[in-house]
Amino acid sequence: MIKERVKEILSKIPEGVQLLCATKGRSVEEIMEAIEAGITLIGENYVQEAEKKYSIIGKRVKWHFIGHLQTNKVKKALKIFDMIETVDSVKLAYEIDKHAKKKGVVYPVLIEINSGKEKQKSGVFPEDAENLIKEISKFENIKIEGLMTMGPFFEEPEKIRPYFRLTKELFDNFKKLSLPNVEMKYLSMGMSDTWEIAIEEGANIIRIGTLIFGPRKG
Ligand SMILES: *Cc1c(COP(=O)(O)O)cnc(C)c1O
């Protein structure tokens, strides 16, 4: 089933859109099945969980961090992940820059936008995003490559469209700023029930778990 679902989604998404497979709570066996069907990009929410899976799966796929990252986990995160999609503070960026410098790399990140301005969710509020990006663009060992958003949950998926549209507007505006260390390439938005809307609104990374693996158990 996993294989069929991956193949079906891959056949539906337009060229230039990457399918990120969201694998929190899924076993290595499940993930391997998805990889055999063509998944090349994995998203994990927890460093510890990812560490175990990474030790088995390794570099045959790209790894993106899509959860909330604590500063004390940054060093480990940089060992596993090719990109952190959820940078939403100068403090976190500072820590990433520090470890990237030690490794001698320029590390790619996305800025997470809290497009619904929900208190319980992470991400920078839309009106604060420009200042944050300007601050982070001063770090020499970080490269900002785009934006990520979750958006609020609605029973009716269509209701999320304005939040995706707002995030795309920010994306286009930040592109025009031509800041150093900022290259707006990736717009990560859309999940199992909203990915089609997200692509219509300009997403080029969609993050899908449930649609591939079925409902989460825990
Ligand atoms: C779990 C998760 C997804 C995938 O959600 P599904 O509804 O299972 O497709 C996407 N993005 C983030 C940040 C997630 O935590």
The ligand as an ORCA input file, in Angstrom:
! r2SCAN-3c Opt
* xyz 0 1
  C       3.455     15.451     10.425
  C       3.809     16.639      9.614
  C       3.458     16.732      8.260
  C       2.660     15.680      7.541
  O       1.360     15.666      8.018
  P       0.311     14.623      7.455
  O      -1.007     15.233      7.778
  O       0.560     13.340      8.174
  O       0.526     14.501      5.992
  C       3.868     17.865      7.575
  N       4.564     18.844      8.162
  C       4.905     18.794      9.456
  C       5.668     19.919     10.051
  C       4.543     17.691     10.226
  O       4.886     17.656     11.520
*
